[in-house]
Amino acid sequence: MPHDDAWDWVLLYYTGTIILKMPMIQFWKCTPRKLQKLVDMYIYINSSNNKDKSKQSKPGYIDQVWK
């Protein structure tokens, strides 16, 4: 592996296994695209902008969904 490898494996491994709580085997089977999508969703869900009450979904009932 060249020393100028563009992948920061320590950061990727930390993000997958610690932040996203993926088992090690799941991390190594995960594609970079899938890992990026999971990280994007994690950031979206945990961002301070998303915590705004007006943007949160309102509670509903099952009969409102299954009409």
N, C-alpha and C positions, 0 to 999 in steps of 0.2 A: 504494500500500500504506500503510495507516495506521501511525502510529508506535507504537500500542499493540497491534500484532499479537501474538497469543498464541504464535505459533511462533517459537522461537529457531533460526533457520535456520543460523546459524554452528555452534551445537552439533549440530544434526541433521546438517549436512553433514560436520562433523568425525567424528561418530560413525559415519556410514555409510561414508565414504571412508577414514578413517584407522584407526579401531578395527576395523570390520568388513571393511575392505579391498575395498569395492565399487568397481568402476569408476564414474566420474562419470555415464555414461549410465545405468547400472543404478540408481544412487541416484535420479536424477530420474524414472525410470520406476516406482520403488517407491512403493507406497501407504503412508500413515502407519501403518496397521494392520500391514502386513507388516514395516515397519521396526521397530515396537515389538516384534513377536514375535521378530525376529532379535536385538534388543538383550536381550530377556528371556532368550533361550536362551544368548547370550554370557555374561550375568551368571551364569546357573545353572551353566554349564560351568566358569566361572573363579572361582566363589565359594569361599572357604575352607571353608565348611560341606560342600561337595561333595567336598572332597579327603580326607574321612574314609575310611579303608580299608574299613570295614564297609559303606559305602554304594556302593562301586564294584562294577561288575559283575565276575563271575569269568570267567576264560577258559573257553571251551567248544570243542567240536568240531562240525564241520558235520553229522555223522551224528546229533548230539543235537538238531539243529534240524529236519532233513528226515527225519522218521520217518513 
